[in-house]
């Protein structure tokens, strides 16, 4: 698996962790190497100073061959420090110029007058090194040896009587170094314990929003992407600016999508309007004849009041049909009288039969007490369509409420019914033709209502939830259509 192809939510903290571990190991290795060099330097400096001091003290004893005195001198440092001390020598001995033992701190291991070469290859190499160099190196370390040797000449004023050798155990040195290295390793682990979670947190804090942004941008091909919440990345750095730019892009795409939907709806309504215009002209001809016949009937006179009232209601109904047909002509401008209080009363009477058939009660609440400068037939058609829809959508024994209010320069109409709610998938297409939530409906009622409201310069909204459906219409008053 290629690490470069991993998601940022894994790749960022992973690479950060690798760098932290590598840096910690490099620093720890450097510090351990420095600690090793410092320990070795301290050991050699201390041992060299000790050997030079002892060499000066041994010179007169070797000159007078005072072996016992020399033994006391070299034995003193062997008991001068705590056990396991780094600078504590393991052995001290002095060789004469023939590389024979003059004095030894451990006579049983290195007897007096014995040739040093007979005690093993390592001592033989030490003797050869001393012979080969008139001034031997203070520190002599053999590869694979478990000892560290510090050798200085026992000499004074050019007269060399032999060589003083101090032996240190490498095991003691390594034990001390391991102790220092262990403390360094523990500190390194503590650093990793602190830095790795912080690195992982900040890696995730940066990478997760990037992953969300990438997924959201990828969804652009399938529609308008979702707008990421503000808390996704709340900082004002370059990444924050990227999220801000993404938010502006989403807003622009949403506005573009709404504009496209509105254009599609307008084109669809225009197509249906052209179709309905042809139908409307055919309907207007017989309607005109019926209205003329009713007018002639009224002119003859001699009719009782009940007949005249019935004829007036029929005439208003036919006029409303004519004006409804005119409303289907999207560009039509309808002439009509002002809205009167009895127009609202007529509607309740006209809908009483349909409401009784479905066992639905209608409650009208109107504050209209004087004529209002709005086309009566168009407003009646709005109310008729909304109330019929509410009656058909209500459950049996349900209730339909209608409230009409005139305040200032605005007439508001609000219808409300209980019953089944409008499915969410239809809400966005509610005012389009041939869209209906009722199996028996044709879907033209709300479309015609929308056309009338638009012609009157008003607005219509709908909401449906929790078994309650409400339509609200707002119409500006004071101007008539002409």
Secondary structure, DSSP 8 states (H G I E B T S, - for coil): --GGGS-HHHHHHHHHHHHHHHHHHHHHHHHHHHHHHHHHHHHHHHHHHHHHHHHHHHHHHHHTT-HHHHHHHHHHGGGSS-TT-TT--SEEEEEETTSBEEEESSTTTS-TT-BGGGG-HHHHHHHHHHHH-TT--SEE--TT-SEEEEEEEEEETTEEEEEEEEEEEHHHHHHHHHHHHHHHHHHHHHHHHHHHHHHHHHHHHHHHHHHHHHHHHHGGGGSS-----GGG----SHHHHHHHHHHHHHHHHHHHHHHHHHHHHHHHHHHHHHHHHHHHHHHHHHHHHHHHHHHHHHHH----HHHHHHHHHHHHHHHHHHHHHHHHSTT------EE-HHHHHHHHHHHHHHHHHTT-EEEEEE---S-EEEEHHHHHHHHHHHHHHHHHHS-TT-EEEEEEEEETTEEEEEEEEES----HHHHTTTTSTT--SSTT--S-HHHHHHHHHHHTT-EEEEEEETTEEEEEEEEE-S----
